[in-house]
């Protein structure tokens, strides 16, 4: 008997998700464990696997559609099952017939577009030094576009009527929208016909970037963090010449290279084991303590900031930590993180040292209780045994949620952390 595939709860607290792509064509069979559909949350893309062998009888949402958690995604049949009247089967399950915008034809079109090469054919010069598809005449009829193109156009604020599609019969594709969005602002003014003699418009002095779902989620979470979590911060400076020398020794002849940030993350986990009062989160009615140290690492991507969590950092060697972190960073850049990899942890590490920033403070990533801001290591004058010397100094600032953590505990943590950086062999112990 046919059954409904529903939108899973792919993220804690999520009420909806976007269908990113169907990996199975309508009418095609699949095996248990096959990837049926890919859905997108605010910060991650989640592949939904088949729980058993079966056949995709009908897709009820096309790529780009937003579906509530628990809402119908598709009608599935058992392996080898055939249904003569799909609409009747849906009605018996309490689902209305799919609207044209979410038909199997559009799902098949999305599968076809997903397989398209990313290189677009030679575009038309626009006279500004850029090359873009030529603008369409004003007032043409209905614009045919793929679901992915329509969704991207909505996100980027691109009017489909302004595009000439490069697909069959002028169908607008994803790459057409991307090419148009890359045009300079002055070149995107509305075209005029020969009957129009309005004076030329001066170039705008600004442009608006539509807020993406990820940027909106970041804004909401950080605003809530500042509003609900009473922040305080403690700062420290560490002489890290010995830490840098340890890194050189570890990497000498090693296949997997360890970064300074890997050693910093490992030191954070070690400090959490020495001062376990920091390895906690606030639940509202309790202070929850953890038996292992999970550390989130802030990664800046072209899509926005994400913080994948490295599990059990206190139990990993620094080389294992480097491999895990490198994999998470790469998949964050490709937007292929699983939602579960973005959840949990008690502390984040945000490192802006590679940009030359010497010192800053960061906003706590809820529900975590702290975040460490790491600046650039710089040579600076220091006093050693009453004499002036030069050392490589690293400045760090720990922002802390005062609800579960007292100031004295945070101060002891910073003391332990700085000591670990200045005696780096203890990080590996």
C-alpha positions as CSV (number, residue, x, y, z in Angstrom):
1,X,0.0,0.0,0.0
2,X,1.4,3.5,-0.9
3,X,2.6,5.6,2.0
4,X,3.6,9.3,2.4
5,X,7.2,10.4,2.8
6,X,7.1,13.4,5.2
7,X,9.5,16.3,5.8
8,X,11.7,15.1,8.7
9,X,12.7,17.2,11.6
10,X,16.2,17.8,10.3
11,X,17.1,20.6,12.8
12,X,16.4,21.2,16.5
13,X,13.5,23.7,16.7
14,X,13.1,23.9,12.9
15,X,9.5,24.2,11.7
16,X,10.2,24.0,8.0
17,X,12.9,23.2,5.4
18,X,13.4,23.8,1.7
19,X,13.6,21.0,-0.9
20,X,17.0,21.5,-2.4
21,X,17.0,18.6,-4.9
22,X,15.4,15.3,-5.7
23,X,18.0,12.5,-6.2
24,X,15.4,10.0,-7.6
25,X,13.3,10.7,-10.6
26,X,9.5,10.2,-10.4
27,X,8.6,6.5,-11.2
28,X,12.2,5.3,-10.4
29,X,12.9,2.5,-7.9
30,X,15.4,2.9,-5.0
31,X,17.1,0.8,-2.4
32,X,17.2,1.1,1.4
33,X,19.9,3.7,2.2
34,X,19.7,5.5,-1.2
35,X,19.5,9.3,-1.1
36,X,16.0,10.2,-2.1
37,X,15.8,13.9,-1.5
38,X,18.1,16.7,-0.2
39,X,16.6,19.4,2.0
40,X,18.1,22.6,3.2
41,X,17.9,24.3,6.6
42,X,19.3,27.7,7.5
43,X,22.9,26.5,7.7
44,X,23.1,23.0,6.3
45,X,22.1,20.6,3.6
46,X,20.7,17.3,4.8
47,X,20.4,14.2,2.6
48,X,17.3,12.1,3.4
49,X,17.8,8.4,2.9
50,X,15.3,5.7,2.1
51,X,14.4,3.5,5.0
52,X,13.4,0.6,2.8
53,X,13.3,-0.5,-0.9
54,X,10.6,1.2,-2.9
55,X,9.6,3.4,-5.8
56,X,8.9,7.1,-6.0
57,X,5.3,7.2,-7.2
58,X,4.9,11.0,-7.1
59,X,6.8,14.0,-5.8
60,X,4.6,16.4,-3.9
61,X,7.1,19.3,-3.7
62,X,9.6,20.6,-6.2
63,X,13.1,21.9,-5.7
64,X,12.8,25.3,-4.1
65,X,9.6,24.6,-2.3
66,X,9.3,25.2,1.5
67,X,7.7,22.3,3.4
68,X,6.7,22.3,7.0
69,X,8.2,19.6,9.2
70,X,5.8,16.6,9.0
71,X,4.3,17.9,5.7
72,X,4.0,15.5,2.7
73,X,7.1,15.3,0.5
74,X,6.3,12.3,-1.8
75,X,4.1,9.3,-2.3
76,X,6.1,6.1,-2.0
77,X,5.3,2.6,-3.0
78,X,6.8,-0.7,-2.0
79,X,9.4,-2.3,-4.2
80,X,7.8,-3.3,-7.5
81,X,4.4,-1.8,-6.5
82,X,2.3,-0.1,-9.2
83,X,-0.5,2.3,-8.5
84,X,-3.0,3.0,-11.3
85,X,-4.6,6.0,-9.7
86,X,-2.0,8.0,-7.8
87,X,-4.4,10.9,-7.2
88,X,-6.9,8.6,-5.6
89,X,-4.2,7.1,-3.4
90,X,-3.3,10.6,-2.3
91,X,-6.9,11.4,-1.5
92,X,-7.2,8.3,0.6
93,X,-4.1,9.4,2.6
94,X,-5.7,12.9,3.1
95,X,-3.5,14.7,0.6
96,X,-4.9,17.0,-2.0
97,X,-3.7,16.8,-5.6
98,X,-0.3,18.5,-6.2
99,X,-0.5,21.9,-7.7
100,X,1.1,22.4,-11.2
101,X,4.1,24.2,-9.6
102,X,5.0,21.0,-7.7
103,X,4.4,18.5,-10.4
104,X,6.6,15.5,-11.3
105,X,7.5,17.4,-14.5
106,X,9.2,20.1,-12.5
107,X,10.9,17.6,-10.3
108,X,12.3,15.9,-13.4
109,X,13.4,19.3,-14.7
110,X,15.2,20.0,-11.5
111,X,17.0,16.6,-11.7
112,X,18.0,17.6,-15.3
113,X,19.2,21.0,-14.2
114,X,21.2,19.5,-11.3
115,X,23.2,17.6,-13.9
116,X,23.9,20.6,-16.1
117,X,27.5,21.8,-16.4
118,X,28.2,25.0,-14.6
119,X,29.9,26.7,-17.5
120,X,27.5,28.9,-19.4
121,X,27.7,29.5,-23.1
122,X,29.3,32.7,-24.3
123,X,27.2,35.6,-23.1
124,X,26.5,38.9,-24.7
125,X,28.7,41.9,-23.8
126,X,26.7,44.6,-21.9
127,X,29.0,47.5,-22.7
128,X,30.4,47.9,-19.2
129,X,33.3,45.5,-19.3
130,X,31.1,42.6,-18.1
131,X,29.4,39.9,-20.2
132,X,25.9,38.9,-19.3
133,X,22.8,37.5,-21.1
134,X,21.0,40.2,-23.0
135,X,17.9,41.7,-21.3
136,X,14.5,40.6,-22.5
137,X,12.1,43.0,-24.1
138,X,9.6,44.6,-21.6
139,X,6.1,43.2,-21.6
140,X,6.7,39.7,-22.8
141,X,4.4,36.9,-21.7
142,X,4.8,34.2,-19.1
143,X,8.5,33.4,-18.2
144,X,9.4,29.7,-18.1
145,X,12.0,28.9,-15.5
146,X,13.3,25.9,-13.6
147,X,12.4,25.7,-9.9
148,X,16.0,26.2,-8.9
149,X,16.2,29.4,-11.0
150,X,12.9,30.7,-9.6
151,X,14.1,30.1,-6.0
152,X,17.5,31.7,-6.7
153,X,15.8,34.7,-8.4
154,X,13.7,35.2,-5.3
155,X,16.7,35.1,-3.0
156,X,18.8,37.5,-5.1
157,X,15.9,39.8,-6.1
158,X,16.3,39.2,-9.8
159,X,13.2,39.7,-11.9
160,X,12.7,36.7,-14.2
161,X,11.2,39.0,-16.8
162,X,14.6,40.7,-17.3
163,X,16.2,37.4,-18.4
164,X,16.5,35.6,-21.6
165,X,16.9,31.9,-20.8
166,X,19.5,29.7,-22.3
167,X,17.5,26.5,-21.8
168,X,15.2,24.9,-24.3
169,X,12.6,27.2,-25.7
170,X,14.1,30.1,-23.7
171,X,13.7,28.5,-20.3
172,X,15.5,30.4,-17.6
173,X,18.1,28.3,-15.8
174,X,20.1,28.7,-12.6
175,X,23.2,30.0,-14.4
176,X,21.1,32.7,-16.2
177,X,20.0,34.1,-12.8
178,X,23.6,33.9,-11.4
179,X,25.0,35.8,-14.5
180,X,22.4,38.5,-14.2
181,X,23.0,38.9,-10.4
182,X,26.7,39.5,-11.1
183,X,26.0,42.6,-13.3
184,X,27.1,46.0,-12.0
185,X,24.3,48.0,-10.5
186,X,24.5,50.8,-13.2
187,X,24.0,48.2,-15.9
188,X,20.9,46.7,-14.3
189,X,18.6,49.7,-14.9
190,X,15.3,48.9,-16.7
191,X,15.8,48.8,-20.5
192,X,13.9,51.3,-22.7
193,X,12.2,50.7,-26.0
194,X,12.4,53.0,-29.1
195,X,9.1,54.6,-28.1
196,X,10.6,55.6,-24.7
197,X,12.6,58.8,-24.5
198,X,13.0,59.1,-20.7
199,X,16.3,60.7,-19.7
200,X,19.0,58.4,-18.6
201,X,19.0,57.5,-14.9
202,X,22.1,58.3,-12.8
203,X,23.8,55.3,-11.3
204,X,22.5,54.4,-7.8
205,X,24.9,55.2,-4.8
206,X,24.0,52.0,-3.1
207,X,22.7,48.5,-3.7
208,X,20.7,46.1,-1.5
209,X,21.7,42.5,-1.0
210,X,18.6,40.4,-0.2
211,X,18.9,38.7,3.2
212,X,19.5,34.9,2.8
213,X,18.0,32.4,5.1
214,X,21.4,31.8,6.6
215,X,22.0,35.5,7.2
216,X,18.6,35.8,8.7
217,X,19.2,32.9,11.0
218,X,22.6,34.3,12.1
219,X,21.0,37.7,12.9
220,X,18.2,36.1,14.9
221,X,20.5,33.8,16.9
222,X,23.0,36.5,17.8
223,X,20.4,39.1,18.6
224,X,18.8,36.5,20.9
225,X,22.2,35.7,22.4
226,X,22.9,39.4,23.3
227,X,19.4,39.9,24.6
228,X,19.1,36.8,26.7
229,X,22.7,35.9,27.8
230,X,24.4,38.4,30.1
231,X,27.9,38.5,28.6
232,X,31.1,39.3,30.4
233,X,34.6,38.8,29.1
234,X,38.1,38.0,30.4
235,X,41.3,38.6,28.4
236,X,44.8,37.2,28.4
237,X,48.1,37.4,26.6
238,X,50.4,34.4,26.0
239,X,54.0,34.2,24.8
240,X,53.6,31.5,22.1
241,X,57.2,31.1,20.8
242,X,57.4,27.6,22.3
243,X,53.9,26.8,20.9
244,X,55.1,27.7,17.4
245,X,58.2,25.7,17.8
246,X,56.1,22.7,18.9
247,X,54.0,23.1,15.8
248,X,57.1,23.1,13.6
249,X,58.3,19.9,15.2
250,X,54.9,18.2,14.8
251,X,54.7,19.1,11.1
252,X,58.3,18.2,10.3
253,X,57.9,15.4,7.8
254,X,54.2,14.9,8.7
255,X,51.7,14.1,6.0
256,X,48.8,15.8,7.9
257,X,49.8,19.4,8.9
258,X,48.7,20.9,12.2
259,X,47.7,24.5,12.3
260,X,48.2,27.0,15.2
261,X,44.4,27.0,15.5
262,X,44.4,23.2,15.9
263,X,46.7,23.7,18.9
264,X,44.5,26.5,20.3
265,X,41.4,24.3,20.0
266,X,43.2,21.4,21.7
267,X,44.3,23.8,24.5
268,X,40.7,25.0,24.9
269,X,39.6,21.4,25.5
270,X,42.4,20.8,27.9
271,X,41.5,24.0,29.8
272,X,37.9,22.8,30.0
273,X,39.1,19.5,31.6
274,X,41.2,21.5,34.1
275,X,38.3,23.9,34.9
276,X,35.2,21.9,34.3
277,X,32.9,24.7,35.5
278,X,33.2,26.1,32.0
279,X,32.1,22.8,30.2
280,X,28.5,23.6,30.9
281,X,25.4,25.2,29.3
282,X,22.4,27.0,30.8
283,X,19.0,25.1,30.2
284,X,16.8,27.6,32.0
285,X,16.2,25.4,35.1
286,X,19.5,23.7,35.4
287,X,23.3,24.0,34.7
288,X,24.1,21.0,32.4
289,X,27.6,19.6,32.8
290,X,29.2,17.5,30.1
291,X,31.7,14.6,30.4
292,X,33.5,15.3,27.1
293,X,34.6,18.5,25.5
294,X,32.9,19.4,22.2
295,X,34.3,22.5,20.6
296,X,32.7,24.5,17.8
297,X,35.1,26.1,15.3
298,X,33.9,29.2,13.5
299,X,34.3,29.0,9.7
300,X,33.7,32.0,7.4
301,X,32.1,30.9,4.1
302,X,30.7,32.7,1.1
303,X,27.3,31.7,2.4
304,X,27.9,33.1,5.9
305,X,29.4,32.1,9.2
306,X,29.0,28.5,10.4
307,X,30.3,26.8,13.5
308,X,30.7,23.0,13.0
309,X,31.3,21.1,16.2
310,X,34.3,18.8,16.8
311,X,33.2,16.1,19.2
312,X,35.4,14.8,22.0
313,X,38.4,17.1,21.4
314,X,39.8,16.2,24.8
315,X,40.1,12.6,23.5
316,X,41.6,13.3,20.1
317,X,45.3,13.6,19.3
318,X,46.2,16.9,17.8
319,X,46.8,15.2,14.4
320,X,43.3,13.6,14.5
321,X,41.9,16.9,15.5
322,X,43.6,18.6,12.5
323,X,42.1,15.9,10.1
324,X,38.6,16.2,11.5
325,X,38.7,20.0,11.5
326,X,40.0,20.2,7.9
327,X,37.1,17.9,6.7
328,X,34.5,20.0,8.5
329,X,35.9,23.3,7.1
330,X,35.9,21.9,3.6
331,X,32.4,20.7,3.8
332,X,31.3,24.0,5.4
333,X,32.7,25.8,2.3
334,X,30.7,23.4,0.1
335,X,27.6,23.7,2.3
336,X,27.6,20.0,2.8
337,X,27.5,19.9,6.6
338,X,24.9,17.8,8.3
339,X,22.6,19.7,10.7
340,X,23.8,17.4,13.6
341,X,27.4,18.7,13.0
342,X,26.2,22.3,13.8
343,X,24.6,21.4,17.1
344,X,25.9,21.0,20.6
345,X,29.2,22.0,22.1
346,X,29.8,24.3,25.1
347,X,32.4,26.6,23.6
348,X,33.3,28.1,20.2
349,X,36.7,29.3,18.9
350,X,36.7,32.3,16.5
351,X,40.1,33.1,15.1
352,X,40.6,36.3,13.1
353,X,44.4,36.2,13.4
354,X,44.9,35.4,9.7
355,X,43.3,38.8,8.9
356,X,45.8,40.6,11.1
357,X,43.3,41.4,13.8
358,X,45.2,41.6,17.1
359,X,42.4,41.6,19.6
360,X,38.5,41.4,19.6
361,X,35.6,40.0,21.5
362,X,32.9,37.7,20.1
363,X,29.2,37.0,20.7
364,X,28.3,33.7,22.3
365,X,26.7,31.1,20.0
366,X,23.7,29.9,22.0
367,X,23.1,27.6,23.8
368,X,26.9,27.4,24.4
369,X,28.2,29.2,27.4
370,X,31.4,30.8,26.0
371,X,33.4,31.7,22.9
372,X,37.1,32.4,22.6
373,X,38.2,35.2,20.3
374,X,41.8,34.6,19.0
375,X,43.9,37.4,17.5
376,X,47.1,37.5,15.5
377,X,50.4,36.4,17.1
378,X,52.7,39.4,17.0
379,X,56.2,40.1,18.1
380,X,56.1,42.5,21.1
381,X,58.4,43.8,23.9
382,X,58.0,41.8,27.1
383,X,59.7,41.8,30.5
384,X,61.5,38.5,31.4
385,X,63.1,38.3,34.9
386,X,63.2,42.1,35.0
387,X,64.8,42.5,31.6
388,X,63.3,43.7,28.4
389,X,63.0,41.1,25.6
390,X,61.1,40.4,22.4
391,X,58.5,37.5,22.3
392,X,55.7,36.4,20.1
393,X,52.5,37.4,21.9
394,X,49.0,36.1,21.3
395,X,46.0,38.0,22.7
396,X,42.7,36.2,23.4
397,X,39.3,37.2,24.9
398,X,36.8,34.8,26.3
399,X,33.2,35.9,26.3
400,X,31.1,34.1,28.9
401,X,27.5,33.6,29.8
402,X,27.2,34.8,33.4
403,X,24.1,32.6,34.1
404,X,26.0,29.3,34.4
405,X,29.5,30.6,34.9
406,X,30.9,32.9,37.6
407,X,33.7,35.4,37.0
408,X,36.2,33.6,39.2
409,X,35.7,30.4,37.2
410,X,36.3,32.2,34.0
411,X,39.4,33.8,35.4
412,X,40.8,30.5,36.5
413,X,40.1,29.1,33.0
414,X,42.0,31.9,31.3
415,X,44.9,31.4,33.7
416,X,45.0,27.7,32.8
417,X,44.6,28.4,29.1
418,X,47.5,30.9,29.0
419,X,49.7,28.5,30.9
420,X,49.0,25.7,28.4
421,X,49.9,28.0,25.5
422,X,53.1,28.9,27.2
423,X,53.9,25.3,28.2
424,X,52.6,23.6,25.0
425,X,53.8,20.1,25.9
426,X,51.0,20.0,28.5
427,X,48.5,20.4,25.7
428,X,49.5,17.0,24.3
429,X,49.6,15.3,27.7
